Amino acid sequence: MSTITRAGADGAPRAVSNGRKEWMPEALLWLITALMIGARQGTVLTLAFPLLAILTGLWLYFRNPARYIGFMWWLWFLSPEVRRLADWSKGSFTPTSLIQVAPLAVTMISAFSLLRYYRLLSQRRGLPVLLVLLGLAYAFMIGVMSSGPLAATYDLANWLYPILIGFHIMAHTRQYPQYRDTIVNTFIWGMLVMGGYGLIQFFIMPQWDALWMLGSQMNSQGDAVPMGVRVFSTMNSSGPFAFAMMGAMVFVMAATHRVRWIAAALGFFSFALSLVRSTWGGWIVALLIQLVKSNNKVRVRIIASAVLLAGLCVPLLAVGPVAERMQARLSTIVNLNDDQSYAARNEFYATFAKTAFTDVAGEGMGATGTSTKLSNDGGQLGQYGNFDSGVMNIPFVLGWPGTLLYMSGIVWLVVRAVLASFRMRNDKFVSACLSLSLATFAMLVFTNSLVGTGGLLLFMSVFSILSAVHYEKMNRRRTLFVHGGTE
């Protein structure tokens, strides 16, 4: 039995999937990857992995659009570790690797949804997306002139792919139950894998991770020795890893898996050892929102879950070297005067705010972040390579015209999601998505949470809420039509 895709009356596809064959390309990709690593064929793997990943992504996109989302997340979860294992099997660190392209390229496959279902942009639910795209298009044109086409294009992809994934979910509203199940399954099992490996990384420090830390000079991640690292598990750094764990721990409330408590314990422990305070705060905000939005039964479940996690993990976090690391990090929250990171952020806000908010035209795509490596011959980070504020990054890059368009679309989407969530009070997945999206949006003060892992979480959550409501509306109309026809 094969997957059949049809277009509905609203332009959205309807699919019937058997779920029997879609797992085979994924399984083959990871099996071939493991065999190449075991055979020490790092050079071949560097070329083969992105090619096989893209082919698998294309297969899943057309065969099972919901499973494609899960595969995309697994690539973001595991590709950095594959890259490190490939370098280790070759015996040397490589500054740039094609394996890094795999998750971005597979995520950009979702652009096909924009081309196939562009008519949705003219509908009420698609207008916010159109505003966001126009804002990004403006900044891209400015960036091509100021930073060059290569840097601007790479930066555009990083800003664009989260909204493309959101649009992809909206375009497949009729498959909302499959998307919901896929997202929850992916994050629960992802938390189990990454949380468990995070503990191995902290207490043992595998050679391939140490090689990467030393080669990339990631001093912000601690020391490449056991119990000296800020856990980043299978991902590139502790920041994206903490975002992923924050999302997974929020989705625990919507899961029914028996393994979820083991996964949550491992994830919570590794999440704490990442020492990323902004995501600690984001997770607390998400839990508070869930408590406010939920009924009494779910509130009891959330509180009981928090107590269970605390009972399992706090004693372990309060012993030996782990306790020293945690206490040192927690003390910076209480005593901000001794917090160098807080002082540096304050100084950055004070000195750069005027520049960011008075640059009317904007610097365009490629002006900040890792894309600045592509705007110079040396491949080094540019002047604004490290930009520690989403609030200022957006106007600085997009300018006033781009910011007005972009943020109008974002705020419109978030407000619609909040209002829509009140119609789905009994849907635990909707409640989790709402708390996660609002918490991620609030973290703009610390980082640009609208791009990268944070952006994926935000747009995936917002559009999942909107899809849930639209799916319920379609079911209601179908029920009324059937009853009306029989009467």
N, C-alpha and C positions, 0 to 999 in steps of 0.2 A: 504494500500500500504506500503510495507516494504522497507528498505534500501538494495540495492544490491551492492556488491563490487566485482569488477573484476580487474584482473591485466592487465595492458597495455603492449605494446611491450617493453617499457623501464623498466618494472618491477614495475612501479608506479601503484597504485590502481585507478580504476575508480569507482565512486560511484554515485548512484542515491538515494536521500534521500527525504522522504516525509515531514519531519519536524513536523509531527503531534504527534508522540509518544515520540520523544526524550526528550521533556521537562518534561514528567511525572515523571521519577525518580528524576530529579533535584528538581522539585516542592515538591515531597514527602519528600526528604531529608530536605529541609528548613522548611517544615510544621512540620515534626516530631521534628526537632530541636527547633522550636518555642514552640511547645506544651510541650516538656520536660522542657524548661526553665520556662515556665509559671507554670508548676506543681512542680517546684523546685526539679527536678530530675537530679541534676548536676552530681552525681556519675554515673548514668546510661548513661547520655549523653556523659560523658568522654569516655566510652567504645563503645557506639553505633555510635557516630558521625564518627570516623575514619573508622569503618567497613562499614557503609552505604556509606560514601564518596568514598571508594575504589571500592565498588560494582557498584556505579553509574558511576565512572570513567571508569571502564572496559566496562560497557554497552555502554557508549557513544563512547569509543575508537573504538569499532567494529561496532556500528550502525551508528555513525555520527562522523567521525574523526575531522571535522572542529568544531563542537559544543563541542567536548571534550576539545579543546584549550580554549574556552570561560569558560567552567566549571572549568578548572584548574586555570584560573586567578581569578575567583570568590572565590575559596578556599583560594588563597593567600591573597585576599582582606579581607575576612570575618572570616576565621578560628581563628585568634587571638582574635577577639571580642567574638566569640562563647566560646573560652576557658575562657575568663574573666567572661562571664555571667554564665558559668558552676561553676566556683569557687564561684561567688557571691551567686548563688542559694544554694550551699553547706554551705555557711557561713564562708569559710576559704580559704586562698590562698594556692595553691599547687605549689611547686617549679618546678616540671616537670609534664606535662600533655600529655596524648596520643593524644589529639586533635591536638597538634602541629605536629604530624606525618602525619596527613591527607593530607595537600597540597603537601608535599614532596613525599609521597607514590603515590598519584595520578599523579603527574608530572613524576615520574619514570616509570609509565605505558608506556610512550612513548618509552621506551627501546624495546618494542615489535616491533616497526618500524625498529629499527636497526637489529633485528634478522630476520624479515620478508623480508626486502629489502636490506640486506647486500651487494648484488651485486652492488648497487649504489656506494659503496666505491671504486670499481675498475674503475668507470667512472671518467671522468675529473672533473665533478662537485662534486664528492664525495671524491676526494683525499685530499682536505684540512681538511675534517672531520677526515679522517684516521690519518693524522699527529697529530691533536689535541688529538685524542684518544690514540695514542702511547705515547705522552708526558704525559698524565694523568696516563697511565698504569705504566710508569717508576716511577713517583712520588708515586704512590700507593704502589709499591713494597718496595721502600725506607721507606715509612711511616709505613708499617706493621712491619718492623724491628725496627724502632726507636720510634714510638709512640704506637704501638700495633694495632691489627686488628680492634678493635671496633672504635677507634678514626679515623683510616685511612679510614675505610669504610664509616663512616658518612661524613667525609670531602670530600671523592671522590664523594659521591652523590651530594654534594653542588656544586662541580666543574663541574660535569657531566650533571646534568639535563638541564641546558640551551642549551647545544649543542645537547642533545637528542631531545628537542623540535624543534630546528632548523632543524634537520635531518627529523623529523616527517613531518614538513611542506614541505621540499624538496621532500620527498617520495610521497606526495599527490599533486604534481604540477597540475594535471588535475582538482583539486578542488580549484584552486587559488581564483576564485570569492567568493566562500563560506567562505574561510579562511579570505579573506579581509573584507567581511561584518561582520563576527563574531568578528574579532579583533576590528574593529571600534565600533561596537555596544557595546561590552563588556566594552571598555574604556570610552565611553560616559556615559553609564548608571552607570558604576562604579564610575566615577567622580561625578555624581549627588548624589549618595548614600554616598560615602566617604567624599565628600566636604561638604555636608549638615551635616553629623554627626560630622565632624571636628569642625564645628562652635558650635554645641551643646556641644561638649567636652570642647571647650575653654571657653565658657561663663557659662556653668552649672557644668561641671565635674561630670558625673554620678558616682554613688557609686562603681560600678564594675570596672571602670577604675581607680578610686582612690585606691581601694583595691589592684589592680595589681601593680600600681606604688609603693605603700608602701611596698608590699610584695617582689617585685623583686628588690627593691632599685635602681630604674632607676633614679638616681640623674641627669643624663644628660638630662632628659626630662622635667626638671623644677620641679615645686611644684604641688602636687595633690590638687589644689584649683582652683576655677574659675579664669580665666585670668592669671593663673600662670604657665600654662603648654605649652610646645612646642608641637603643635598639631601632634598627630600620628594617629588620627581617629580610624578606625577599625583594623589597622595593628599593628605590634609589637613595632615599634619605628618610630621616625620622619624620619629617613633615608630612609627605604624602602617605607614609605608613600610618601615622596617627590619624589622619583623615579617614583612611579606609577602615581602621579599627573603630573609630567613632561611629561611622555609618553602620558597621556590623553590629555593634553593641546596641544601637537603637533598633535595628531590625530584629533583634532577639525577641522583642516584645510581640512581634507579629509572626514568629516562627512556632512550629509545632514539632520540630525535630527532636528526637530523644537525645541526640548528641549536642544539642544547643548549649547545655549548661557546662559541659566539658569545654566546648569551643569558647564560651563566654569567659570561663575562668582563665584559660590560656591567653585569650585576647586581652582581657583586662590586665593581666600581669605584664604582658609585653607592651601594652598601651601605656601603662604607668612607667615602664623602663625606657620608653622613648623620650621622656622628659620634655614633651611639647606642651607647655602650659596653656597655650591658646586653645588647643583641642580638648584639654581637660575641661576648661571652662565651657567650651562649646557643647561637650557631652552633658555637663550638668544642666545647661540651659535647655537642651533637648529633653532631658528627663523631666524637668519642671514643666515644660510645655505639655508633655504627654500626661503628666499628673493632672494638669488643669483641664485638658481636653477629654480625658477618659471618664468613664462611669466608675462608680465605687468598686465594682468587681475588678476592673482592670487596674485601678489605683492600688488595690491591695496586692495584686500580682506584681506590679512595678516595684512597690516598696519591699515585698518579700524577695524579689529578685535581687534588688540592691543589697539587702541584708545578707542574702546568701553569698553574693559575690564578695562582699566585705569580709564575711566570715572565712571564706576560702583563701582570699588573697592578702588581706591586711597583715595577718600573722607572718606570712612569708616575706612581705615587703618590709617588715620591721625587724629583720634579723641580719646581722653581719654587714658586709660591704653594701648589700642592697639597701639596707636602712640608711647608711651614710649618704648614698647618692640621693635617695628620696628626700631625706631631711634637708640636705643642702639645697635641693631644688625647691622644696616647699617653703623653706625659710625666705627665699627671694620674693614669694608672693606676699608674705607678711611684712617683710622689711624691704620695701622698694628702694630705700636710699642706698642699699648695698648691691642693688641689681644692675649690673652693667648693661644688660640687654634693654632693660626699661629706660635707663638713662640715655642710651644711644638712640632709642626710638623717640624719646621726648625731644632730644636735640635735633633729630632728623625732621620731626614735625615742625619745630620752631624755625629751623633755617630754610626748609624747602617748601613750606606751605604756600608762601607767596608766589614762588616760581610755578608750582603745580596748578594753582587756581587762577593765575592771571595769564597763563599761556592760552590765549583764545583759540588759535588755530590747532594747537596740540603738536606733539613731536611725531605722532604717527606710529604705526606698527614697526617693531624692530628697535625701538628706543630703549627698552628696558629688558631685564631678564637675560636668559641664556641666548636669546636671539642676537644679542649684541656681539657674540663671538663671530657671527657671520658678516658683520659690517666692517671688519678690519682684516688686514692680511695676517696678523699674528695669531688669530684664533683665540684671543684672550677676551675676558669679559670687559665690556665697555664701561664708561663712567657710571652708568646706572644699571650695571649688571645685577647688583644686589639691591632690590627695591622692597623695603619692608613695610609697605602700607598699601592696602587696596584702595583706601579712600582717596589717596593722592595719585596712585598709579592710573586710575581710570581717567580723570581729567587731564593728567599730564600726557597720556598717550592719545586719547580720543579727542581732546580739545573740547571746547564748549558745544559745537554742533554735534559731534559724535557722542558726547556724554549725554546730551539732552535726548537724543534718539535712543541710545543704548539703555540708559537708566529708566527712561519712560517705559520701554518694553519690559524690562526686568521687574519694575515695581508693579506694573499692570499684571504681569503673570503671578507674582507673589500674592498680591491682593486677591486676585481671582481664586487662587488656590486656597487661601485662608477662608474666604467666603464659601467656597465649594465644600470644604471639609466639614462644615456644619451640617451638610446634608448626608454625610456618611459617618455619623457618630459611632456606629457599631463596627466599622471596618478598621481593624487594628493596623492593617498595612497603611491605610490613609493617615491614621494618627501618627504612625512612625515617620511617614514621609513629610508630614507637616512639621513635626518637631525638628526633623533633620534639616529641612530646607530653611526654616527660620534661624536655627542655630548657625548654619553655614553662612547665611546672609549677614548675621550679626558679627561674624568674624572678619568682616571687611576692614575693621579697624586695625587688625594685626597683619593681614596678608590679603592679596587679591584672591579671595575665595570664589570668584566667578570664573576662574580658569583652572586648568589642571584637574587634579582629583577632586578638589572642593567644588569646582564648577560642574563636574560630572554628577556628583552627589546632589547638588542643588537642582539642576535642570531635570535630572532623572526623577527626583522626588516631586517637583512641582508638576511636571507633565503626567506623572503617574496619578496624582490626585485628580487632575482635570480629566484624564482618561477614565478613571473610576466613575466619576460623576456622569460623563457622557455615555459610558457603557450602561449605567443604570437607567438613564433616560431611554436609550434604545431598547432595552429589555422591557421597560414599562410600555413603550409604544407598541412593541411587538405583542405584548400580552393583551393590551386593549384591542388591537387589531384582530387577534385570534378570537377573543371573547365576543367582539362585535360581529365577526363573521359567522360565528356559530349561533348567535342569537338572531 
